[in-house]
Amino acid sequence: MQIIISGNPVPLMRHRHTNNGHTYNPQAYLMKQIGWEAKSQFPGDIITTPISISMTFFIPIPNSYSEKKKLALDGKYVPKRPDTSNFVKLYEDALNGIIWSDDSIIVELYAKKLYSSSNPRTEIVIKEIDIEKESSPN
């Protein structure tokens, strides 16, 4: 199954603290929006069995780059910040309780960041795993 979240991929930010000691998540609304968009593409029940996920983050090319450089970079890897793992964390957490019961059921993960000149988005491919058949010793 594939889910496509439109818009610029966003890395996870740390929780913030107010002056009076309260902690809040500055991305709570964004995570809800990601969940709503994902759920609209996945009408089934929440997944509770082990899964494999593949995430591809299509990052916009900076406007300051020349047209020639933009053409050369389109579809190429993004070897710059933010870290790929920070993108993964946001989407794993945003889809908890919406697509999968908890991100602890993710037993296999593949992620990459690519430049996109025209369509920034996040593509998530989810595959349920039969751990008895697919586990292999190292």
C-alpha positions in Angstrom: 0.0 0.0 0.0 1.3 3.5 -0.8 0.5 6.8 0.9 1.5 10.1 -0.5 1.6 13.2 1.8 1.7 16.4 -0.3 3.9 19.4 0.5 7.4 19.8 1.7 8.7 17.0 4.0 9.3 18.2 7.5 11.7 16.9 10.1 10.7 16.3 13.7 11.4 19.2 16.1 12.0 18.8 19.8 9.3 19.6 22.3 9.4 23.2 23.5 9.1 24.5 27.0 7.3 27.7 28.2 8.6 30.0 30.8 6.3 28.5 33.4 7.7 25.0 32.8 5.0 23.5 30.6 6.1 21.4 27.7 4.3 21.4 24.3 4.7 19.9 20.8 5.1 22.7 18.3 4.2 20.3 15.5 1.1 18.8 17.0 -1.3 20.3 14.4 1.1 19.4 11.5 1.1 15.8 12.7 -2.7 15.8 12.8 -2.8 17.1 9.2 -0.4 14.3 8.1 -2.6 11.8 9.8 -5.8 13.1 8.2 -4.2 13.0 4.7 -2.8 9.5 5.2 -6.1 8.2 6.6 -8.0 9.5 3.6 -5.8 7.2 1.4 -6.0 4.2 3.8 -9.6 3.4 4.7 -8.7 0.0 6.3 -8.3 -0.9 10.0 -5.2 0.2 11.9 -2.3 -2.2 11.2 -1.3 -4.2 14.3 1.0 -6.8 12.7 4.7 -6.3 11.9 5.4 -4.1 8.9 8.1 -2.9 6.6 8.0 0.7 5.5 9.8 2.6 2.8 9.8 6.4 3.0 11.0 8.7 0.2 11.2 12.4 1.0 11.1 14.6 -2.1 12.7 17.9 -1.0 12.3 21.1 -3.0 15.4 22.5 -4.7 16.4 25.9 -3.4 15.1 28.8 -5.5 18.6 30.4 -5.3 20.0 27.6 -7.5 20.4 28.3 -11.3 18.0 26.5 -13.7 20.9 24.4 -15.0 21.7 23.3 -11.4 18.1 22.6 -10.6 17.8 20.3 -13.7 21.0 18.5 -12.8 19.8 17.9 -9.2 16.2 16.8 -9.9 15.8 13.2 -8.6 19.2 13.1 -7.1 20.0 12.4 -3.4 20.0 15.2 -0.9 23.3 15.0 1.1 22.4 17.9 3.4 20.5 18.6 6.6 18.0 17.9 8.0 18.9 14.4 8.7 16.9 11.6 7.1 16.2 10.1 10.5 14.5 13.3 11.7 12.1 13.1 8.8 11.3 9.5 9.5 10.6 10.2 13.2 8.0 12.8 12.4 6.1 10.6 10.0 6.4 7.5 12.2 4.9 9.4 15.1 2.2 11.2 13.0 0.9 7.9 11.8 0.8 6.2 15.2 -2.8 5.2 16.0 -3.9 6.2 12.5 -2.3 3.8 10.1 -0.4 1.6 12.5 -1.0 0.9 16.2 2.5 2.0 17.2 5.7 2.6 15.4 7.2 -0.3 17.4 5.6 -2.7 14.9 7.9 -1.4 12.2 10.5 -4.2 11.8 12.1 -3.0 8.6 12.7 0.5 7.4 14.2 2.1 4.3 14.3 5.9 3.8 15.9 8.3 1.4 15.8 12.0 0.5 15.7 13.1 -3.1 15.5 16.5 -4.7 12.2 17.4 -6.5 12.0 20.4 -8.8 8.2 20.4 -9.1 6.4 18.2 -6.6 7.7 18.1 -3.0 6.0 15.3 -1.1 6.5 12.2 1.1 5.8 8.8 -0.3 5.3 5.9 2.2 5.0 2.3 1.1 3.8 -0.1 3.8 4.1 -3.8 3.6 2.8 -6.2 6.2 5.4 -8.8 7.2 5.0 -12.4 8.1 7.9 -12.6 10.5 7.9 -16.4 10.5 8.6 -16.5 6.8 10.7 -13.4 6.3 13.1 -13.2 9.2 16.6 -14.3 8.3 19.5 -14.8 10.7 22.6 -12.6 10.2 
